[in-house]
Amino acid sequence: MKFGIIVFPGSNCDRDMMHALQDDLQQEVVMLWHKDNVLSMFTKDDCIVLPGGFSYGDYLRCGALARFSPMMEQVINFANNGGKVLGVCNGFQILCESGLLPGVLLQNDHQKFVCKNVFIKSENKENIIGKKVGGGILKIPVAHGEGRYFANAKTMEELKRNNQIVFRYCDENGEINFEANPNGAVSNVAGICNEGRNVFGMMPHPERATSNALNNIDGRLILEAFTHLN
């Protein structure tokens, strides 16, 4: 299998993701420019990644302009045909703006950029990430100013009923509480998937936790879920 990483103007985690997948996990990686519009070299066994950063400078709304790039039209078709898609941070924002995932990412409740390690845990095992991660508590970095996940009560009920919440913020002991929430996200949501369980979005950066040199490889479990290593 292979991974395609989309590069938007303002992406700044595309190379981090490339090195995590290519060097740490020994996966084939193809870098994709946002103005291209061909994904014919990818199959449903492959995965398209929308990396973190500040696509188009985060003008208008985070991810709102990137959603209309030529490549995103192909990603939408790819996802609707069952292809695997992972959006991290800004990539999560783009997936919500494109309608591939429900809800929206709002400004952090404390109105400050947050950059630190946080703890997250899987909500269930009914998706490829949950199956790989299990019930373990993962330490993964966040770096965002608009990472507060929000959805209305009806949508949240649907997410819970369909087991679409992939990760929640927790403390190092696995307790889900407000103190462990870095941005005020509703119900401590750190990541979700679509109902088809092939499109995933999360605010924490697993690609920043795959190297022994950084003394943290918790992110490998998340990325491995999309590989033949799963």
N, C-alpha and C positions, 0 to 999 in steps of 0.2 A: 504494500500500500504506500501511499505518499500523502504529504500535507501540502496544501497551497496556502501561502500567507499573503494576504492582500496588503499592499502598501498604499496608503492615502497620503496626500499632502498634510504633514503634521503628525503622521505616525512616528512614535519614538520607541516603541517596544517591539517592532518587527524583527530587528536583529537579535534581540534578547530571545524571542520566541524561536527564531531560526537556530540559534546556537543550542538552546535547550533541547529541541527536537533532533537536530542533526548531530551535535557533538555528544550530548549527554545520553540521548535515547537511541542514537544510531538510526534515525529515520530519514527517508528521502524527502527533501524539501524543495518546493518550487515557489519562487517569489513572483507575485502577481501584481502588476501595476493597475491602479484604479481605473485607468482609461481603457484598458483592454476589455474585451467582452467575450472571451472564449474560455470555456471550462471543459471542452470536449475531451481533454486528456485525463479527466478525473472520473472515477466511477463511484458508486454508492459505498464501496469499501474504503474510499479515501476520505479525507477530512479537509474542509476549508476553514482557515482560522482568520478571524478579524482581530488584530492585535490592539494593544492599548496605545494611548497617545492623545493627540488633540487634533483630530481630523478637521481640516479646513479651519484651523484655529478655534474650533468650538464656537464659531460665529452662529448667530440665530439661536440654536440649541445644540447641545452636544449630540453629534451624530446625525443631525437633521439634514445637512448638506450631503454628507457621505452617502446617505441612503439613496440619493439620486444618481450616483456614479454609474457608468456603464457596467462595471464589474458587479455591482450590487444587484442589478437586474438579473444577471446570470446566477448569482448566489441564491436569490429568491427562488428561481426556477430549480436550481440544484436541490435546495432544501425541500421544496414542494414535491420533488420526485424521490425523496427519501435519503438524500445525501446528508452526511454528517457535517455539522457546522458548529464551531466553537467561537464565541465572542468574549474577549476578556477586557474588562474596564471600558474603554471607549468602544470596543467591539460589542460589548453588551448594550451600550447606549444605542449603537447603530442598529442592532437587531430589534430593539424595542421600537425605534423610529420607523423601521421598515415593516413592522407588523408581524415579523416572524416570531416575536415573543410578546406577551401581553405586559402592560404596565409601562412605567416611565422611571427614569433616573433623575432625581431632583437635587438641588443644592444641599450639601450637608447641613444638618440642623444647626450646627454651631457656626456655620458660614465661614469655615476655615478649611484650607487644604490639609488633608491628613495623609501622612506617609509613615507607616510603621508596620510591624508584624502584628497580625491578629490571629485568633483561633477560630476555626470553623469546623463543623461536623456535618456529615451526611444525614439527610432526613430520612431516606429510605433506600432500598436496594432495587427499586423498580426501574432503574435506568443504568446505562453502562458505567457511569461514574460511581454511583452508589454501590454497584456490584463489586467494583474494584477497590474502593476506599473502605467499604464496610462501616463499622461503627467507630473507627478511629478518629481522634482529634488531630487536626492538621494545623500547623503553624505556617501561614502564608502571608506575604506582604500585601498591603494595600497602598495605593497612591492616587488619590482623586479628590476633587473639589465638589463634584456633583455625582455622588454615588449612592444617594439615599433612594432605595427602591420604594416605589409607591404604586399601589393599585387600589381601586375602590373595593368596597366590601364584597360585592358580588364576584369580582374577579378573584379576590383572595380566597373566597369560599371555593371557587372552582379549582384554583391551584391546589388547595389542600385536599379537596375531594379526589382530584385526579393524580395526586402524588407528584405534582410538578415542581415542588420546592426541592431543589437539589442540595443546597447548603444553607445553614443558618450560622450567624455569628454566635460564638460561645466563649466562655472563659477557659483557662487552661485545664480546668477540671471537667469541662464538657457541659457546664451549666449555661443555659440560655437565659440571659438577663440583660437589662438595659445598659448596665455598666460595660458589657462586652461589645456593645453595638457602636462602631466607630463613626456612624453617620446619621443615625436616627431612622434607618430603614424599617419599614413596617414589618412587624413580626420577626425582626432580626434577619430578614432575608438577605443572603449573600449571593445566591445563585438560583436560577430556575431553568426549566426546560420546557419545550412545547409539548403539546398533548401527544404528538407522535414519537417523542423521546429521541429525536435525531438532531435537534437544535438546542444548544446550551449557551447560557450567558452567565457570567459571574464577574463581580467586581475585584476580588483578590487576584493577584498575579501568580499563577503556578509556575510560570517560566522563570520567575526570580527565586525559585526554591527548588532547583534541580541539580545544583553543583556542590560537590564535596568541599570545594574551596570556600564556599559561603557557609559551610557548616549547617546546611539545611537542604534536605532532599525530599521534603514532604510533597512538593509539587509534582514530583515524578509520578506518584500514584494517579493523580488527576489526568495528566497527559497520556500516561500509559493506557488509560481506559479507551483511548481512541486508536490504539495501535494493535499490531499483531501480538504484542506482549500481553494483551488483556486476557 
